[in-house]
Amino acid sequence: MIDPMDRIRVSGLYAITPDIEDIDQLCEMVYHVLVGGISWLQYRNKKANSRLRLMQVLEIHLLCRQFQVPLIINDHMDLVMEIDAEGLHVGGEDTSVAAARHYLGQNKIIGVSCYNQLSRAIEAGKAGANYVAFGAFYPSMTKIDTYQAPIHLLDAAKKTLNIPIVAIGGINLDNAEALITRGCDAVAVSQALFGAQDIQSAARHFSKLFC
């Protein structure tokens, strides 16, 4: 079992799953990023129906538990409760932090997308979020229509917030270090991991940036 105290130590490589329907293919990819040393995994599939989402997260959660890696589910609080995942990530149009905390209790991780808005991050922290995510810092293949966040936002966030900061959006091995240097605790990566020719090797190289 994952130590509850470790759940809120958000740091390192935070992998976000791609929109893949094939369960075996997705699980194989997840296995490789886990072996590669990711610290966190977020399940995000905007194309799957409710039945497929449930089938996928059940399998992925088993893998995550083998590697002692917290599984965060994007948007779907019902899935978090159904499979007892470690946490939930919400965006601007999703469940509020207060509502999520009410239903999930104190032992679940809640992360919030704050885009390029420091004020939103401050409010999320006050409402009980365990971490906030800013971005996109670079052009993203995963989310085309998104907010653009300036890198200096990390400086201001680090001085203002007392919860972990995740950077997201177009992050690859060439630009990740600049974000880490500016103070983010974790980098959230999808395409540069799951789209890599050698997924496990890519995960290892990202993870080494935090050593």
ABEGO torsion letter per residue (X at the ends): XBBAAAAABBBEBBBBBBBBABAAAAAAAAAAAAAAGBABBBBBBAABBAAAAAAAAAAAAAAAAAAGBBBBBBGBAAAAAAAGBABBBBBAABBBAAAAAAAAEAABBBBBBAEABAAAAAAAAAAGBABBBBOBABBBAABABBBBBBAAAAAAAAAABABBBBBBEGBBAAAAAAAAAAGBABBBBAAAAAABABAAAAAAAAAAAAX
